[in-house]
């Protein structure tokens, strides 16, 4: 059952925050700038309003996740650090003497409560609204572009994640105790996930039986990250990790490709992201522009200029800009701005390869001349 905090909590030790956490501290500045009460509205549907025990504050749990991202630590370590780090306690709005939550509560929150929640859109919307409120955004222009994102199945599989975690753990051990090089379990040399999990667990057991090492802070953090990764892999269906049916082949140039996705972004001249759309890797940049403009407008930006590369100078985008009285600042490419391709072809223009791409993700095989010096892709 979710309950919003209603009463003011006081402590005779609260003045410690003013002595220990300076006004320039990053976490204090974030906490003083942002009202996190919007988290209640966004996550209210994930909780019962009348049944069950009183739940931990979703605001506090959400802030724990922010701390995990900022400091790259495990659930266990972020909770443990909040026990003694006064800047963490201040950020989490805890009383100085207050006890911390159990780390399993945070693990369940990120796995279950945030499932199917559009966090990206929620955070962009909140970021833009705060920037407008504080007078940070003054421009009416958005800059649009896309970046490539590799699929988890290529090259970062579950095995790769576990191997990277165990590698970082071994490295921290060797930095502290060089003679442990010959005491480690034999590494798994195959691509068998079960064997990799077994190796990681053997490494965990070895360290837990050696408290003189496992309690060293730098080693302990790496050990906890490995444990969390092992648990995440075991809790996730292996097929979902090793296969990615939504990813497609995209092209970085005429001769190079990648397997994954494209993240299409719009941001203001002040470098505040106002819109984001994720597509499979073969999609062109240009067709996504209308959605980026719509998202930016929904988030409070009065768009009058779009700045991008040649991929956004397509005929449909130029017509949309004229209709909405928006200027598009981009190099014109006759192959798309004059609509040489028929609409029913449904081909996308890939500006990195300077070629058209069919719906299946295949590049055009060559360029051909058409008319007065124009290019046509076939």
N, C-alpha and C positions, 0 to 999 in steps of 0.2 A: 504493500500500500504506500502510495506516495503522499507525503505531507510537506507543504511548504513551511519554511521557517517563519514563525509568527512572532516569537518573543525575542527580546534583546538579551543577548548573553553577555555577562560581565565577569571580569576576573581582576583580582588585585594585581596580577602580573602583566596585564595588557600593556602597561607602559614600557615593558622590555622591548617591544617591537620598535618603538621610536629610538631606543638606544642602540639596538643591534642591527636593524634593517634600515639602511639609509634611503633617502628619497630617490637616489639615483639607481637603486637596485632594480634590475630588469623586471623581476617578478612583482615588485611593489608598483612599478610604473604600469605594468599590464593590469594589475588588479584595480588600481586607482582610475584607470582610463576606461575600462570596459565593465558594463553591467551584465553579468552572466545570467541574469534571471530569465533570459530568453530560452535557456536550456530547458526550463520547466515546460514551457509551451511546446517546444519541439519534441520532447520525450514523454509527454503526458499520456499518450496513447499506448505506451509500452508498459504502463503500470496500472494496477487496479486502484480505483479511487476510494474503495470502501473495504475491501477484503485483504486479509493477510497481515503479516507483521509490518511495522513501520520500516520502510526501506531507507537505505543510506541516501543522502542527498545526491541527486544526479549531477548537481553543479559541482560538488566536491569530487565526484568520480570522474567527471569530464575534465576537471582541472588536473587530476592525477594523470590522465592520458596526455594532456599538454606537456606536463613535466617529463613524461616518458619520451616524448618526441624531442623536446628541447635538449635533454641530457643523455639520450640514448641509453637507458637503463631498463632493467626488467621490472615486472610488477612487484616482485619481492623487494628489490632494492629501492624503488621509488617510495614504497610505503615505509621501509626502514629508515630511509633518509628523512622522511617527514617526521620521524620521531624526535630527531635532534636538530635538524636544520631549521633555524628560526625563519629564514626567508621562505622555505617551503610551507611552514605552518601559517605564516602570514598570508601567503597566496591562497592557501586552502581555507582561509578564514576559520582556523582552529584557535582555541584558547591555548596559551602557552603550556599549560599543564595537562591538556587534553590528550587522551590516548588515541592511537591510530587505528585504522580499520584492519581487518585481516586481508592479506593480499589476494586471497581467493575471491573476495567480493569484487575486486577490480577486474580480475580475469573473467569472471562471469559477466560483468557489465560490458566489457568490450566485445565479448563473443556473442552475447545474447541480446542485450538491450539495444545495441547499436546496429543490429542486423536489419538490413533493408532500409536503413535511414540514409537519406541523401545529405551526408555531412558536408560534402564539397559545396553544394549550392547554399546550404544553411550558413556556412562560415563565410563564403563570399558575400552573401547578402548582408551579414552583420558587419563585416569589415568595411564594405562600401558605405553603409549607413553611418558608421562611426566616423569614417574619413570625411563624409559630407558634413556631418554635425560639427566636427572640430575645424572645419574650414581647410582641410588638407587638399581636397579635390576642388579645383577651381576651373579646370579646363573642360571643354566639351568635345574633345577629340579622344578617340580610342585607337590603340595600336593593336593590330591583329597578326597572329602568326600561329604556327603549329610546331610541336616538338614530337619526336619519335619516342615511344616507350616500348621496350622489349617485353615480350610475353614472359610470364613466370616459367613457362615450360621451356623457354629458350632465351638465354642460357641458364637462368637461375631456377633450378629445380629444387625440390626438397632436400635432395642429397647435397647440392651445392651450398644451401643455407647451413645445413648441419656441419659440413666440412669447414666452412668459413668460421663458424662459431667455435668449433674445436681447435682450429688453427690459432685463433686469437687467444684461446685459453692456454694452449701449449706455449705460445710465445710469451705470455705474461709469466708463466711458471719458469721458463728458461731464463728470463730476465732477473728473476729472483733467486733461482737455484739452478745453476748450470749443470750440476751432476745428475739432474733428473732426465737427461736426454735418453739414457738407456733404460729407464724404469717405466716408460710409457707402454700402454698396451699396443699390440701390433695393429697398425692402421688398416682399415678396409680398403682394398685396391680395386674392388669391383663396383658396379653400378647398382648393386642390390641394396634397396632402401632398408630392408630389415637388418642386414648386416651392419649398415652404417648406424642405425639406431642402437644396435647391440654394442658397437664400439663406443659410442657416446656415453651409454649407460655405464660401461665398464670404466671409462675415464672418470665419470662422476663418482662412482663407488670408490675408486682409488684415492681421489682427493678427499672425499668425505671421511675416509679412514685415516687421513693425515691432516688433522686440524691445524698443525703448525703452518701448513700451506693454504688450506681452504679458507682460513680466517683472515688472510692477508687481503686488505680491501680491494686492490686491483685485481687479484686472482678471484676473489669472491664475486665481484661484479660479472666477470667473464663466465664464471661457473653458473651463476644464476641465469644469465642470458642463454647459455647452452641448455640448461634444464627447461627453460620456457619454450625454446624452439623445439626440443624433443616432445614436450607435451602438446604443443600446437600441431605438430605433424601427426601425432598419434590421434588427436581429436578430430582431425580433418580427413575426409575420404581421400585416399591416395590417388584415385583416378582424377579427382578435381585438381590436385596439385600437379600431376604429371602430364595432363592433357588440357589443351585450351582450344575449344572448338570455336570460340568467338574471334580469336586472333587471325589476322590475314597477313600475307606478304605485302610489304610496302617497299618503295624504292627511294633510296637516298640520292641516287644518280642513275644514269643510264646503265651503268655496269655494276652497281652495288645495291643490295636489298637488305631488309630486316624482317623479322617475323614478330608481329605484335600489334601495337595500337598507335594512334595519333591523339595527342592532347591539343585541342585547338583553344587558344587563349585570346582574350581581349583585355587590355589594360589601359588605364589613363596615362597621360604624360607624366603624372606623379608616381607611376609604377605601382598603382593599386589595381589588382586583378578585378575585373567587373563581370567576366563571363568565362565559362569553361565548358567544353563539350568533348567527350571521349568517343572516338570512332575506331573501327578496325583500320589496320595499317594501309590498306589500298585506297582509302577514300581521299579525294582531292580536298585542298584547303578551301577553294572558292565557294562550293555549295554550302558550307557551314556558316558563311558570313551572316545571312539573315538571322540565324538563331543566336549568334553572338551579339548582334545588335539588339535583338529582342531581350535577351538576358540583361544586357547592360542598362537598357531602358527600364526594365522591371526592377532593377536594383537601384534606380534613382538617378541615372546619368542621362542628361539631356544631350544626346549625340548629334553633333552637326558635321563631324569630319571623321572619316575612317582612313587610317594610314596602314598600308600593307604593301606586299610585293605583287608581282604580275599575276599571281594565282587568283587574286581577288578582283581582277579587272574583267571578269566574264560579262557577257551580254546581259544575263539576268540580274547580276549585281548592279550593273550600271542603270538598268531600268528601275530597280528597287530604290537606288539612291535618288534618282530623279523624282520618283513618286513620293519619297519621304523628305525631299529637300535636304539630302545629305551629300557632302562632297566626298568623293573617293580619291585619295592621293596614292596612286600606284602606277607603275609602268604598264602601258598598254601593250598587250600581246594580241596581234590580229587574229591568231588562231582561235582565241576564245572571246575576245571583245567584239568581233564581228560575226560570231556564231557560225563558223564554217562547218562545224559538226551539226548534224540533224539532232533535234531534241530526243527523238525516239531511240537514238543510239545509246543514250545513257552512259556515255564515256565521260570520265573525269580527267581534268588536265593536271598532270604532276609537274609542278614547276621545278622541282629538284632535278628530274630527269629530262625536263623540257620535252615531254612526250605525253600522249593521251594514254589512259589506262582503262581497260575494259572492266565491266562489273565483276569479273572473276579475278581481277588483279594483275592481268598480263599487260605489259607495255606494248605500244604500237611497234611494228617491226622496222619502220623506216619513215623518213620525211619525204614528201613529194611537193613539187612546185605546183601552184595553182594560180591562175589569173596573172595579175601584174605583180609578180614577185612574192605573192603570198605563200605561206607554208601550209601544207596539209599533211596530217599524220595518218598512216595506213598500216 
